[in-house]
Amino acid sequence: MTSTLITSEIQKLAPSAVMEMFEVDLTELGGTIYRFHAGSNGLSEALVWQGETYSAWPCTASGFDYSTNGQLPRPKISLANAMGTITALILAHDDMVGGKVTRKRTLARYLDAVNFDGGVNPDADDTAEFPDDIFYIDRKVTENKLVCEFELTSAFDVTGIKLPRRQIIQGLCPFLYRGGECGYVGTDYFKVDDSSTTDSSLDVCGKRLNSCKLRFGATSELPFGGFPGAGLIEG
């Protein structure tokens, strides 16, 4: 939801300039996170928003608007390929397909104080923002010495990808007991039938919601990997 400060400001006759920034997250591809802005609105230097630095890098992006016919947008983003920088990323990360692209927008008056003379901005507010637009790189459209262009897609429109990325099972947890996704490291032991035991060699998770509650507490946030609510959905 758009911040009330943003809504109020953009209704003025002379609102503050919209600042558009991008975050390209390649961590799932073995890379890192890159933050940049197009250098528009007279800003040709790095800017800071919500404590993160966005470097100035020539780029254009379009196609983020949703159509009235319900079709999901497939935006395109073009990045300057100065000194082959983007080509290097393309080669290192399989055309960057699957990389997460987040478009962030705010108004200039709400940017972090460090962007202003003397480091002072009484209007700085890191909650004053438009909703993030989150997409994923679906394919490389163009690559040459000057520019690289990519087509983006939403998480629900990635070719060959299903959400959630694992099978929906109502009553059983698929996570490895005491593994990273389970996270249980306690010394309370229970058998596969959920009965208590003091013998650690008999400690076996029953993979049920109750098995999770016994270990983490009935009122605690549970890392249960099943989908209890799935039984409420009728086909």
N, C-alpha and C positions, 0 to 999 in steps of 0.2 A: 504494500500500500504506500502511495506517495505521501511523504511527510506533509503535515499541515503547514509548516513553514514554507515549503516549496509551493504548495497549492496557493497560498496567500500571495507569495511573491510573483508568481508567473501571471497573476491576474492584474498586476499593475500595468500602467501605461508604458513604463520603461523598466522592465524587470532586469535583474542581474543576468549576465550571460550564462548560458548553459555550458558546463564543463563536462566533456565526455572522455572517459578513461577506459582502458582495456587491461584485462589481466588474462594472460595465456598460461595455463597451468599444464605443464608437460610432465609432472611428477609421476603419473601413472605409466608414462612411457620411458621412465628412467632419466628424465630431464629435471628441469627446475621451473620456477614461476617467473614469468616476465611481465613487467608492468610498464605501460607506456600511454602517452596521449599524443594526439595528432599535431599538437603545437598550434592549434587554431585559437581564435579569439585573442591573438596578439601574444600568446605565451609560447616562447620558443625555448624555454628552459624547463628543467624538471620541476614538477609540482608535487606537493605532499597532500594526501587526502587520507583521513582516518589513520594517520601515522605511517602510511606506506608511501614510498617515493615512486612516482611515475615519470619515466624519462620521456623526453620529446623524441618522437620517431614518426616520420611521415607515413600516414596511413589514411585510408578511407574505408568506411563501412556503411552498408545500406541494407534495407530489406528486413528490418526488425519488426515492422508493424504487422499486426494480425489482421487477416481479412475477415469480412463479414460472413463468408461462406464456410467458416470453420476450418479452413486449410491452415496447417501449421506453417509459419514463416521459415524460409531457408535463407538467412542473410548471407552476404558475401563481405569478406574483409580483405583488403589489399594492403600489403606491407612493402615499404621500400626495401629493396634488396641490396642496400649499400655494402660494398666490399664483400658481397656474397654471404652476408650474415644469416639471412633466412635460408638460403640454399644449404648452409652448413647444418642448420637445425633439421631441414627436410631430410638430408642424408643420414643424420644421426638417429632420427626418430620416425622412420617409415612414413614419410610425407606428413608427419605430425597428425595423422588421422587418429581420432579419439581424444585429442587434446581438448581441454576444457577452456572455453572462451567466455569471460564475463565482462559485460559492458556495464560500467558504473557511471552514474551521472549525478551531478549536483549543480548548484549555482555558485558562481565565482565568489560571492559575498560570504559564503559559508565555509570556504576552504580553511585548512589549518592555518593558525596564526603565523607559522614559520614562513609562509609564502609572501608575507607582507613586510613593508619597511618597518624596521625596528622589532619585527616579530610580534606585532600587535594587531589583532583583529577582533574587536568586540563582538562581531557577529559570527565568529567561528563556531560551527556546530556540526559534529560528525554524524548526527542523527538526521540532518536535513538532506535527504537524498531521494531520488527516484528509485523505484524498485529495480533491483539488479536484473539484467537480461542474461540468462545463462544458456549457452549453446555449446555444441561439440563440433570439432572439425570433422566433416564427412568425406571431403575429397579435396585434392589440390586441383584448381582450375587452370592456373597459369604459373609458369616459372620462367623468368628470364633474368638478364643482368640488372634490369631496372626494378622489377616488381614481382612479387609472388601473391597470387590471389587464391583464397580458399572459400569453399562453400560450407556453411555451417548448418547444423540441424539441431532440433531439440532432443532432449533425452528420450522422448517418447517416439522419435522418428528416426532413430539410428538404424540403418539397414542391418538386419540380422541380429539385432539386439532385443532381448525381451526384458521387461521390468516387472517384478524384481529379477535380479540375475540368478536366482536360485528357485527351485521348485517350492511351491506353496504347500506346506503340510500343516494341517490344523493342530494336531496334538503332540507331535514329536519334535524335539530339537535336534538339528543335524550337526551342531557344533561339537568339536572334539572336547571331551570332558577335561577340564583344567588346562585347556589350550588357550590361545590368545583371544579368540572370540568369546569363549566361555568366561575366562577371567577368575574362576574360583581358585583360591589359594588357602582356604580355611582348613582347620583341623577337626571340624565336625564331620564325621563319616556316616554314610548311609549306604545300605545295600540297594540292589537293583529294584527291590520292591518298596523302597523308601523307608524301610525300617532302620532304626538307629543301630550303630555298631561302634565298638571301640577298636576294632581291628582294621587298620588302614589297608590291608591286602584285600578286604572285602568291600572297599569303598568303590562302588560302581554307580554311575548316574543312571536313573531310570528314563532319562530324556523327556520326562513329562513336566508340565508346568509346576506341579506340586513338588517335583524333585528340585526344581530351581528355587521355589519358595523356602523349602527346608534349609537350603544352604545360604541364601542371601537374605531371608526374612520376608514374610508375607506382605509387608507394607513397603518394602524397598523397591527401587527401580531394578527390574530384572533383565538380564541379558538373554532371555529365552529366545531361541532362534526359530521357534515355530510360529504359527499364525492363528492364535486362538479365535480371532474374529472371523476366520474364513468360514466357520460353520454357520454364520449368520447370513451368508450370501447364498441365495438360491439361483440355480442355473436357469 
